[in-house]
Amino acid sequence: MSAEPAVQSLAGAGYVGRIGVGGMRPSRAEMAADQIGRNDAADRLMLSLSRLVFDLALPTELSGPRPFLAPNREEVWARRLFEKAILGVARVELEPLGWRVRGGMSIEWQVSSASERLAAILPRMVTDIVLDAPDGGRLVIDTKFTSIMTSSRFGFDLLKSGYLYQLYAYLRSQEGLAPCWDVASGLLLHPAIGVSLKETAVIQGHAVTFATVDLEARAADIRSELRSIFLP
C-alpha cells in the first residue's frame, strides 16, 4: 500500500478533530438526544446506520425499538447490509476468542493453462466472509438476502441449487493451496422470519451447513443463534 492514502487519512482525521469531532464513542443518551433539523436531512441515513452498528442490530421491516430510514428496495443493497451485519457480529463474538474474521476475500481459480482471452472473461470469486479458527480450521460463509429454499415442480421445497454450486466452487477450487483450504467448511446463511433451518452435510470432504437466522428474534437471541451456527 502506498503512503499517500495513509497521509490523506491522517490529514482528514486532523481536520475533523480541529472542527470538534472526537474519537470517543457517544453514549446512548447522547445519540438519542441528536435532533435532525430540516437542513440536516442528508445526515439521517448515516445516524441510522451508526445506531445499528453500535447496537449490533439487524434491520427488518417489523416494528421495533430502533427506527431506521427506509432504504431503496434493492436486493443488492439489502444483501450487503445483511452481510455487513453478520460480519460485525462475527467480529464481536469470535475475535476475542482468537479467530481471524475477514470480509470480501478474493480467491483465484487454479488455472494451469489458458487461452489468451480467458483471463478477461473468467468470473471472479469473492467470498462474503471467511472465519479462521485458532486450531487452523476455516469457515467460508456466503450470505444471501433471499429465501434459502425454492419450490420444485414436484410440489416440495428444495435448497436453491445455484447458491450451493457457488459455495461448492469456493471450497473445491482452493484445495491443495493450504491445509486450511483442504479442511475448509462452508456455510450458506439466509435471513428468515419465524423460521429456523440448520442442516448439515459433508460433501467430498467438506462440511457444509445450510442455515437461517430469524430476524424476528430479539437482538440478544440473534447473536446467540449466530454463535451456535459459527461454533457448532
Secondary structure as UniProt FT lines:
FT   HELIX           3..18
FT   TURN            19..20
FT   HELIX           28..33
FT   HELIX           38..43
FT   HELIX           44..55
FT   HELIX           75..94
FT   HELIX           95..97
FT   STRAND          100..107
FT   TURN            116..117
FT   HELIX           118..121
FT   STRAND          125..132
FT   TURN            134..135
FT   STRAND          138..143
FT   STRAND          149..151
FT   TURN            153..154
FT   STRAND          157..159
FT   HELIX           161..172
FT   TURN            173..176
FT   HELIX           179..182
FT   STRAND          185..192
FT   STRAND          198..203
FT   TURN            204..205
FT   STRAND          206..214
FT   TURN            215..216
FT   HELIX           219..230
//
